[in-house]
Amino acid sequence: MLAPSLLSADFAALGDAVRAAEEAGADAFHLDVMDGHFVPNLSFGPALVAAVRARTRRPLDVHLMIEDPLRYAEAFRAAGGDTLVFHAESAAPPREVIELVHRLGAKVGMALKPETSLDTALPYLADLDELMVMGVHPGFSGQKFLRDALPKLRSARRRIDALGRPIELAIDGGITPETAEECAAEGATFFVCGQSVYGGGSVAENLHRLRGSVAAGAAREVP
């Protein structure tokens, strides 16, 4: 699945950015929520998620880069979030967040910062709908991909396959046609793509190029 990140879109023409990506075949949209505490930046609130929800029926993957996901999960679900992704490093007990999001009728994901071990997620993996590996440090778009994400993806893929559950393995940050191919080869199935979609040129051509790279990577055999 390709999920354009709206943090990289033109906020003055957000509806047009959503429409262009949807018409080009985007599978979902990714919305980065930042509180200025968990990460040193501020971004979207529930009102913007609701505005995007009104303009597309594609799934909304809401990335809660916030200190207290328990406090805000209900608001983002009510705004139209289909998957709420919280950080393992947040202040909230992971089990409580997972249970709350499922009670709200949404899918739940857990994100891991680059320095956070995959082992942190393993006790909760069977109850997740998405596991998100960060390819950059969260908080800002346009960062260079950190290659330590590749072995983490490979290990996560093996763990997910062993469970036999349909858990999306997401990669977020630094995704280009080149890194998308590498991540797909390691088993990623959900690609958050910001600048590579909205950073210039045709949105349709950018998504087509990314999809070709993902297909090529998925066909590779990585030892």
Secondary structure, 3 states (H helix, E strand, C coil): CEEEEHHHCCHHHHHHHHHHHHHCCCCCEEEEEEECCCCCCECCCHHHHHHHHCCCCCCEEEEEECCCHHHHHHHHHHCCCCEEEEECCCCCCHHHHHHHHHHCCCEEEEEECCCCCHHHCHHHHHHCCEEEEECCCCCCCCCCCCCCHHHHHHHHHHHHHHHCCCCEEEEECCCCHHHHHHHHHCCCCEEEECHHHHCCCCHHHHHHHHHHHHHHHHCCCCC
